[in-house]
Amino acid sequence: MGWKTIFFVAMLIAGAIGYYLWGKVEQAPPEDTLPGYTNALKNDLQKAQAVAGTENLRQVQEAVHKYRGDKGSNPSTLQDLVPDYLDHVPGGLQYDSSTGTVSVAGQ
């Protein structure tokens, strides 16, 4: 046998052993894979946005109540709350000046 044949047989054996061992490796749990990690990040982002939206809503509604208590009427726009009651008006909110109700836009 020539050295090429010996080399070929050795590589074939090494490949077969590698293929066998690869089948014995435990699969990673879905949350430890890249798609699982990405989905977890998306879920965490949605939760954080929901919490931030709820907190923004609470702060703005509280500012509207303070404005109404001080001035006797609802502000005509949320921008009327700046700078005395709020630093800025957060995005994603809608406001009904007739009732003084603040809600998350689209809900």
C-alpha positions as CSV (number, residue, x, y, z in Angstrom):
1,M,0.0,0.0,0.0
2,G,1.2,3.5,-0.8
3,W,1.2,6.3,1.6
4,K,-1.8,8.0,-0.2
5,T,-3.9,4.9,0.5
6,I,-2.9,4.8,4.1
7,F,-3.6,8.6,4.5
8,F,-7.0,8.2,2.8
9,V,-8.0,5.3,5.1
10,A,-6.7,7.2,8.2
11,M,-8.8,10.3,7.2
12,L,-11.8,8.0,6.5
13,I,-11.5,6.5,10.0
14,A,-11.0,9.9,11.6
15,G,-14.1,11.2,9.9
16,A,-16.2,8.3,10.9
17,I,-15.0,8.7,14.6
18,G,-15.8,12.4,14.4
19,Y,-19.2,11.8,12.9
20,Y,-20.0,9.2,15.7
21,L,-18.8,11.6,18.5
22,W,-20.7,14.5,17.0
23,G,-23.9,12.5,17.4
24,K,-23.1,12.0,21.1
25,V,-22.9,15.7,21.8
26,E,-25.9,16.9,23.8
27,Q,-28.0,19.5,22.0
28,A,-28.1,23.0,23.6
29,P,-31.4,24.0,25.2
30,P,-33.3,26.3,22.8
31,E,-32.8,29.3,25.1
32,D,-29.0,28.9,24.8
33,T,-29.0,29.1,21.0
34,L,-28.8,32.3,19.0
35,P,-32.5,32.3,18.0
36,G,-33.5,31.6,21.6
37,Y,-31.2,34.4,22.9
38,T,-32.6,36.8,20.3
39,N,-36.2,35.9,21.3
40,A,-35.4,36.5,24.9
41,L,-33.9,39.9,24.1
42,K,-37.0,40.8,22.1
43,N,-39.3,39.7,25.0
44,D,-37.2,41.7,27.5
45,L,-37.4,44.8,25.3
46,Q,-41.2,44.5,25.0
47,K,-41.5,44.2,28.8
48,A,-39.2,47.2,29.4
49,Q,-41.2,49.3,26.9
50,A,-44.5,48.3,28.6
51,V,-43.1,49.3,32.0
52,A,-41.7,52.5,30.6
53,G,-45.0,53.3,28.9
54,T,-47.0,52.6,32.1
55,E,-44.7,54.8,34.1
56,N,-44.8,57.6,31.5
57,L,-48.6,57.4,31.5
58,R,-48.7,57.6,35.3
59,Q,-46.4,60.6,35.4
60,V,-48.3,62.5,32.7
61,Q,-51.7,61.8,34.2
62,E,-50.4,63.0,37.5
63,A,-49.1,66.2,35.9
64,V,-52.5,66.8,34.3
65,H,-54.2,66.4,37.7
66,K,-51.7,68.9,39.3
67,Y,-52.3,71.4,36.4
68,R,-56.1,71.1,36.8
69,G,-55.7,71.6,40.6
70,D,-53.6,74.7,40.1
71,K,-55.4,76.3,37.1
72,G,-58.9,75.0,37.4
73,S,-59.1,73.5,34.0
74,N,-57.4,70.8,31.9
75,P,-54.4,71.8,29.8
76,S,-55.4,72.2,26.1
77,T,-52.4,70.1,25.1
78,L,-49.8,68.0,26.9
79,Q,-47.2,70.6,25.8
80,D,-48.8,73.0,28.3
81,L,-47.4,70.9,31.1
82,V,-43.8,71.7,30.1
83,P,-41.7,73.0,32.0
84,D,-43.8,73.5,35.1
85,Y,-45.1,70.0,35.5
86,L,-43.0,67.9,33.2
87,D,-39.5,68.1,31.8
88,H,-40.8,66.9,28.5
89,V,-43.8,65.1,27.0
90,P,-43.0,61.5,26.4
91,G,-43.9,60.0,23.1
92,G,-46.5,57.3,22.5
93,L,-49.3,59.0,24.5
94,Q,-52.6,60.5,23.4
95,Y,-54.6,63.1,25.3
96,D,-58.2,64.1,25.5
97,S,-58.4,67.7,26.7
98,S,-62.1,67.6,27.3
99,T,-61.8,64.9,30.0
100,G,-58.1,65.3,30.9
101,T,-57.5,61.6,30.1
102,V,-54.1,60.4,29.0
103,S,-53.8,57.0,27.3
104,V,-51.3,55.0,25.4
105,A,-51.6,55.8,21.7
106,G,-53.4,53.2,19.7
107,Q,-55.3,51.8,22.7
